Amino acid sequence: MIDKLILKYLDDTITSEELSQLYKLLEKPKNQIIFKNYIRYNHDIDLTLTPVNLQEDFKIIKTRIADKKTSKGFISPLLKYAAIILFIIGVGYFYHQIKPFNSQGDYANVSEHNYITIEKQNGDIVKFIIGESRKITNLSGDVIGRIEDGQLKLKDNSSTKANAFHTLTVPYGHKFKLTLTDGTRIHLNSGSSLRYPLVFNKKERKVNLEGEAFFKVAPHEEAAFIVESKGLFSKVLGTEFNYSAYPDDNSTDVVLVEGSVGVGLKNSLKKKNCYQILAPSQKATRFLSENKIEVEEVDTKKYIAWTQGSLVFEDEDMKSILRVLQRHYNVEVINKYPDLENYRFSGVFKKVGIDEVLKTIQSHTPFKFNITDNKVTIKPLTTQ
């Protein structure tokens, strides 16, 4: 109930009756945490050490809300969040620090498509939002994990069947962390899915990835950890590496940060000595058009920057960059300037809006763009 009301509130579709229900639910501390965490994780608003005058600010907020009911005037996102935050904190100090929120700058929109989902082996779907806390159960109703603080931690349960699998899917505009029953920690990038067993067998620990993830594999000498994706697999005993296998990319990449990892073609997984070993700071790439693996030395920082919320482009073509922006900001990019895809760009962006990214690229590559209703339309400077 609370998550749906928050979604409606932030999406401006909540009714007066539902708003009253939301205020009532937010009297409970656990619901306050859900709301505050959602704002923190999705809109970069945090609580720090700057006091404000609660009574005066709340009067202003109430006036603005009243005005909104009688007109189509605009209420800034900050004011909107402040209305609830002031309510849930009550008497005392409200500490806040706000990164400038640009109406064109942050597109992790709240909608049906922004739920993180877990599909169980019987097809049942569990949906939740970042910041929400809840228990995850198996088909027998036994608790096998818990979601809190933006991550899911699984625990081994003897009643869970050995062939039981779940699939965790993270939509565009979000990231999520998962800890498997063996202690392996996984950071999933936006637009990614991971199929994993609830119980690992004694010989191997195998997961299937679509999208991108950073793995910190828990050591286990007797059971290798295997990641399968389109055309490629990696096999490790305990290490840290980044694995990128988005369906719309023309390659699959494995970048080793620490330890060692074996990488091979997926169709040879069951063969002996079917993989080659990477050393730290090496990247293995399998292009869709070629049935072979290329290995090169790389700076790993570029490939794991996304885990810190940063975007790093190093002499990349605009076609690839636009795909990354769609995933990172949860927008639809409509490119009416096909020649732009041939341009190349290098740059680093740390937690900025998509408008700022595009304006920076504009200074090197001439084009124009506009952002409307979660859609970014790119056009040439002159009509062609």
Order of alpha helices (4+ residues) and beta strands (2+ residues): alpha-alpha-alpha-beta-alpha-alpha-beta-beta-beta-beta-beta-beta-beta-beta-beta-beta-beta-beta-beta-beta-beta-beta-beta-beta-beta-alpha-beta-alpha-beta-beta-alpha-beta-beta
